[in-house]
Structure formats: C-alpha cells, structure tokens
Amino acid sequence: MKRLKALVIVVLFVLFAAGAVYAAEIEVTVTMMGIAISVGDNNDWAIGTVTPSLDTNRQEATQVWNSGGILIDVTLLSSDATNWKLKTTTDATGKDSFMLRAIFRHRDTITVAIQDSFKTNDAVTLVAQDATNALFYVSNANTGASATGLALNPNDSVALWLWFKAPTVSTVTTPETLTVTVGGSVAN
C-alpha cells in the first residue's frame, strides 16, 4: 500500500510538474493608430483690400501632411467670419457673404493654381466634408490617390489650393478673418 501511495504521489508530482512546464502567459499590448494632420508653414493667406465680387485664388499652396499612421481622406470645413456669412450654393455671394472653394493637387504637380480648376461643387462648407473623386478634385491632377486628398498615405502630403469670392456689397470695412479647418477621416 505504501508503494501504491508513493506511486500516486510521484504520478501527481509529475503531472503537476509537467503542467507547470507547459503553462505560460502571453501579454498582448495593442496601440491603435490614430489620425494626425499637420499643415506646412505656408498657412496664412493675406488677401488684402478687395473690390466687391472679386474672386481670386491663392498663388501658393498649403501642404497638408498625414502625420498619423493610417490611410486617411482629408476633410475640410470653414466657418462664418465675424461679420460675413459663408455661402456655398451659387456663385452670387450677396451682401456680407463670401465663398471659399478648395482643390487638392499632388505637391509636385504645379506651382500656381489655375482659376478654372475650381468647380462649383468644390465649395468649403460649415460641415466637414471628405475629399472624394468629385469633391475638391481636379481631373487632370497627376495619377495617384494622394493627388486628390483622397486616401492620403501616412507621411505623405497633398497641396491645398484655395479660392475666395468677396461679397457683392459689404457694410464692413474692417479686416475679416476666415478660418478653414483641415482634418481627416479613416479612408474607406
């Protein structure tokens, strides 16, 4: 009986020892990649004094960088100015209202924007809009997704060109500040 007890104890010891040898823990650490957008140094546009209904496009682009770790679609939105309202529906801006349009081009394609590249549907609105193949898009841009603000790769940039149309008439003669917010959403 003593031998049987000793054998059972040895077998149990071997089983527990064998179980301890095969038991292990795996620690998993996950960090979710986030969206991060940055703009280049050239992010101020001083238009100066304008005449009623003047429309003009910026002669320099602002570089928009995907400084995050995932593919993104660039988003744009604007806000009303202090005394002027943002209008997006037609070319007729009206009293104390202005328009902004935007297009994306690959950073290496052009050095000056072409006025005719801005289409009616490229209007920057009060609600964030993703760049698409129809919005903020120039059909003759270089090939590649990053040429449009659509599916911008991590550590890549795209040139943002802006167009402005002044009010047809304004009671305001002090400078107005217009803000364009650049953001991003996860590309589909």
C-alpha positions as CSV (number, residue, x, y, z in Angstrom):
1,M,0.0,0.0,0.0
2,K,2.9,2.2,0.8
3,R,4.3,1.6,-2.7
4,L,0.9,2.5,-4.3
5,K,0.7,5.7,-2.2
6,A,4.3,6.6,-3.3
7,L,3.5,5.8,-6.9
8,V,0.4,8.0,-6.8
9,I,2.4,10.8,-5.2
10,V,5.1,10.5,-7.8
11,V,2.5,10.5,-10.7
12,L,0.7,13.5,-9.2
13,F,4.0,15.3,-8.8
14,V,5.0,14.5,-12.4
15,L,1.6,15.7,-13.7
16,F,1.7,18.9,-11.7
17,A,5.3,19.5,-12.7
18,A,4.5,18.7,-16.4
19,G,1.5,21.1,-16.2
20,A,3.7,23.9,-14.8
21,V,6.2,23.4,-17.6
22,Y,3.6,23.8,-20.3
23,A,1.6,26.7,-18.7
24,A,2.6,30.1,-19.9
25,E,1.1,33.6,-20.2
26,I,1.2,35.8,-23.2
27,E,0.9,39.5,-22.7
28,V,-0.5,41.4,-25.6
29,T,-0.1,45.2,-25.9
30,V,-2.0,47.0,-28.7
31,T,-1.8,50.6,-29.6
32,M,-4.4,51.9,-32.0
33,M,-3.0,54.1,-34.8
34,G,-4.7,57.4,-34.9
35,I,-5.4,60.2,-37.3
36,A,-2.9,63.1,-37.3
37,I,-2.9,66.0,-39.7
38,S,-0.4,68.8,-39.9
39,V,-0.1,71.8,-42.3
40,G,3.0,73.4,-43.6
41,D,4.4,76.8,-42.6
42,N,2.6,78.5,-45.5
43,N,-0.8,78.5,-43.9
44,D,-1.7,82.2,-43.8
45,W,-3.3,84.0,-46.8
46,A,-3.4,87.8,-46.6
47,I,-5.7,88.7,-49.5
48,G,-5.7,92.4,-48.6
49,T,-8.3,95.0,-49.6
50,V,-10.7,93.7,-52.2
51,T,-13.4,95.1,-54.5
52,P,-17.0,93.8,-54.4
53,S,-17.4,90.4,-56.1
54,L,-13.7,89.9,-56.5
55,D,-12.7,86.3,-57.0
56,T,-9.2,85.2,-56.6
57,N,-7.2,82.1,-56.0
58,R,-4.2,81.7,-53.8
59,Q,-0.9,81.7,-55.6
60,E,0.8,79.3,-53.2
61,A,-0.5,76.0,-51.8
62,T,-0.5,74.9,-48.2
63,Q,0.9,71.5,-47.7
64,V,-1.4,69.1,-45.8
65,W,0.5,66.2,-44.2
66,N,-0.8,62.9,-43.0
67,S,1.4,62.6,-39.9
68,G,-0.6,59.7,-38.5
69,G,-0.1,56.0,-39.1
70,I,-3.1,55.2,-41.2
71,L,-4.6,56.0,-44.7
72,I,-6.9,59.0,-44.5
73,D,-9.3,61.1,-46.5
74,V,-8.6,64.8,-45.9
75,T,-11.6,66.8,-44.7
76,L,-12.3,70.5,-45.0
77,L,-14.7,72.9,-43.3
78,S,-14.9,76.6,-42.8
79,S,-16.8,78.9,-40.5
80,D,-18.6,82.2,-40.9
81,A,-16.3,85.2,-40.4
82,T,-17.0,87.8,-37.7
83,N,-19.4,89.8,-39.9
84,W,-19.7,87.8,-43.1
85,K,-21.6,84.6,-43.7
86,L,-20.2,81.6,-45.7
87,K,-22.3,80.9,-48.7
88,T,-21.9,77.7,-50.7
89,T,-24.9,77.3,-53.1
90,T,-24.2,79.7,-56.0
91,D,-21.5,82.0,-57.4
92,A,-23.6,85.0,-56.3
93,T,-22.3,85.8,-52.8
94,G,-24.6,88.7,-51.9
95,K,-24.4,91.2,-49.1
96,D,-21.9,90.4,-46.4
97,S,-21.4,86.8,-47.6
98,F,-18.4,85.1,-49.1
99,M,-17.4,81.9,-50.8
100,L,-14.5,79.6,-50.4
101,R,-13.5,76.7,-52.7
102,A,-10.7,74.3,-52.4
103,I,-8.9,71.7,-54.5
104,F,-6.1,69.3,-53.7
105,R,-3.2,68.7,-56.0
106,H,-0.2,66.5,-55.6
107,R,2.7,68.5,-54.1
108,D,4.8,68.2,-57.2
109,T,2.3,68.9,-60.0
110,I,2.1,72.7,-60.2
111,T,3.4,75.9,-58.7
112,V,0.3,78.1,-59.3
113,A,-3.3,77.1,-59.2
114,I,-5.4,77.5,-62.3
115,Q,-8.6,79.5,-61.6
116,D,-10.7,77.3,-63.9
117,S,-9.8,74.2,-61.8
118,F,-12.1,75.3,-59.0
119,K,-15.6,73.9,-59.7
120,T,-18.9,75.0,-58.1
121,N,-19.1,71.7,-56.1
122,D,-15.6,72.4,-54.6
123,A,-17.2,74.8,-52.1
124,V,-16.0,74.6,-48.5
125,T,-19.0,74.4,-46.2
126,L,-19.8,74.8,-42.5
127,V,-19.8,71.0,-42.1
128,A,-16.7,68.8,-42.5
129,Q,-16.6,67.1,-46.0
130,D,-14.2,64.3,-47.0
131,A,-12.3,64.7,-50.2
132,T,-13.7,62.4,-52.9
133,N,-13.3,61.8,-56.6
134,A,-15.9,64.6,-57.2
135,L,-15.2,67.0,-54.3
136,F,-12.0,69.1,-54.0
137,Y,-10.8,67.0,-57.0
138,V,-9.0,68.2,-60.2
139,S,-9.4,65.7,-63.0
140,N,-6.1,66.5,-64.6
141,A,-4.1,66.0,-61.4
142,N,-1.2,63.5,-61.5
143,T,-2.3,60.0,-61.1
144,G,-2.2,58.5,-57.6
145,A,-4.7,58.8,-54.7
146,S,-2.6,61.4,-52.8
147,A,-3.1,63.8,-55.7
148,T,-6.7,64.4,-54.6
149,G,-6.8,64.4,-50.8
150,L,-8.4,61.0,-51.0
151,A,-6.6,58.0,-49.4
152,L,-3.6,60.0,-48.4
153,N,-0.8,57.7,-47.2
154,P,1.0,58.1,-43.9
155,N,3.9,60.6,-44.1
156,D,2.7,61.9,-47.4
157,S,1.3,65.3,-48.2
158,V,-1.0,67.0,-50.7
159,A,-1.2,70.6,-51.8
160,L,-4.3,72.5,-50.7
161,W,-5.3,75.4,-53.0
162,L,-7.9,77.9,-52.0
163,W,-10.2,80.2,-54.0
164,F,-12.1,83.2,-52.5
165,K,-15.0,85.3,-53.7
166,A,-15.8,88.6,-51.9
167,P,-19.3,89.8,-51.0
168,T,-21.1,91.7,-53.8
169,V,-21.5,94.5,-51.2
170,S,-20.5,94.9,-47.6
171,T,-21.1,97.3,-44.8
172,V,-17.9,96.1,-43.1
173,T,-14.7,97.8,-43.9
174,T,-12.5,96.2,-41.1
175,P,-10.5,93.1,-41.8
176,E,-12.4,89.8,-41.7
177,T,-10.7,86.5,-40.7
178,L,-11.8,83.4,-42.5
179,T,-10.9,80.0,-41.0
180,V,-10.5,76.8,-42.9
181,T,-10.2,73.7,-40.7
182,V,-8.3,70.8,-42.2
183,G,-8.9,67.3,-40.7
184,G,-9.0,63.7,-41.7
185,S,-11.1,60.6,-41.5
186,V,-10.2,56.9,-41.9
187,A,-10.1,56.1,-45.7
188,N,-12.5,53.5,-46.9
